């Protein structure tokens, strides 16, 4: 990469900064973050559907999956007070 000189807006002294011609690193980082977000959503949906298959309603299944993923501590629905209301297959 070549170094391009540009004028700093706040000063009259010229400063040197690297201006990348092709910001491939930024695109790579954006795709990596997007991939992690998609993986998180996929795992959350899989856990929610798995818990719903054990007999929990969808609100409870979503809340338990969110509590598991994010470390919230409490769930939604039947598990708002604690996880004791879940059946043995769900735990």
ABEGO torsion letter per residue (X at the ends): XBBBBBBBAABABBBBBBBBABBAAAAAAAAAAAAAAAAAAAAAAAAAAAAAAAGBBAAAAAAAAAAAAAGAGBBBEAAAAEAAABBAAAX
